[in-house]
Amino acid sequence: MTRYDDLIAALRDSAYPDRPVPAAFEAYLDKVCTRAYAVTDGDVEALKTAGHSEDEIFEQTVSAAAAAGLLRLEAGLKALGLETRR
């Protein structure tokens, strides 16, 4: 347990990282989670061209990035012998 557990739980709840992923977003969100530095305007434009709104793209992006960050945080805390409360 860490002193940040309540904040981490609030982030997890508000970012809704477990939201369903539309099939059209799978490759894009994988890139966001594993290689965010490689995301380009073209990736976003491709989703817009496929009919997805900027709001939808933003929400999916934030959820995926938050989920990836939380996984990394939990791995780091576990390596230190600490765990967050879920």
C-alpha positions as CSV (number, residue, x, y, z in Angstrom):
1,M,0.0,0.0,0.0
2,T,1.3,3.5,-0.9
3,R,0.2,6.9,0.1
4,Y,-0.9,7.5,-3.5
5,D,-3.5,4.7,-3.6
6,D,-6.5,6.9,-3.5
7,L,-5.1,9.1,-6.3
8,I,-4.2,6.0,-8.4
9,A,-7.7,4.6,-7.9
10,A,-9.2,7.9,-8.9
11,L,-7.1,8.0,-12.1
12,R,-8.1,4.4,-12.9
13,D,-11.8,5.2,-12.4
14,S,-11.8,8.5,-14.3
15,A,-9.7,7.4,-17.2
16,Y,-11.8,4.3,-17.7
17,P,-8.9,2.2,-19.0
18,D,-10.9,-1.0,-19.4
19,R,-13.3,0.6,-21.9
20,P,-14.2,-1.5,-24.9
21,V,-11.9,-1.0,-27.9
22,P,-13.5,-0.7,-31.3
23,A,-11.7,-2.9,-33.8
24,A,-10.6,0.1,-35.9
25,F,-8.6,1.4,-32.9
26,E,-6.7,-1.8,-32.0
27,A,-3.5,-1.1,-33.9
28,Y,-3.5,2.6,-33.0
29,L,-4.0,1.9,-29.3
30,D,-1.4,-0.8,-29.3
31,K,1.0,1.9,-30.7
32,V,-0.1,4.4,-28.0
33,C,0.5,1.8,-25.2
34,T,3.8,0.4,-26.5
35,R,5.4,3.1,-28.7
36,A,3.7,6.4,-28.0
37,Y,6.7,8.3,-29.5
38,A,5.8,6.8,-32.9
39,V,2.2,8.1,-33.0
40,T,1.8,10.5,-35.9
41,D,-0.8,12.9,-37.2
42,G,-1.4,10.4,-39.9
43,D,-2.5,7.8,-37.4
44,V,-5.1,10.2,-36.1
45,E,-6.2,11.3,-39.5
46,A,-6.7,7.7,-40.6
47,L,-9.1,7.2,-37.7
48,K,-10.9,10.5,-38.6
49,T,-11.2,9.3,-42.2
50,A,-12.7,6.1,-41.0
51,G,-15.5,8.2,-39.4
52,H,-14.3,8.5,-35.8
53,S,-14.7,11.9,-34.0
54,E,-11.9,13.8,-32.4
55,D,-13.6,13.3,-29.1
56,E,-13.7,9.5,-29.5
57,I,-10.1,9.4,-30.6
58,F,-9.0,11.5,-27.6
59,E,-11.0,9.5,-25.1
60,Q,-9.6,6.2,-26.4
61,T,-6.1,7.6,-26.5
62,V,-6.3,8.9,-22.9
63,S,-7.7,5.6,-21.7
64,A,-5.0,3.5,-23.3
65,A,-2.2,5.8,-22.2
66,A,-3.6,5.8,-18.6
67,A,-3.9,2.0,-18.6
68,A,-0.3,1.7,-19.9
69,G,1.0,4.1,-17.3
70,L,-0.8,2.3,-14.5
71,L,0.6,-1.0,-15.6
72,R,4.1,0.4,-15.5
73,L,3.5,2.0,-12.1
74,E,2.3,-1.3,-10.7
75,A,5.3,-3.1,-12.1
76,G,7.6,-0.6,-10.6
77,L,5.9,-0.7,-7.2
78,K,5.9,-4.5,-7.3
79,A,9.7,-4.4,-8.0
80,L,10.1,-2.3,-4.9
81,G,8.0,-4.7,-2.8
82,L,5.0,-2.3,-2.7
83,E,1.6,-2.8,-4.2
84,T,-1.3,-0.5,-4.9
85,R,-4.8,-1.2,-3.7
86,R,-7.3,-1.9,-6.4
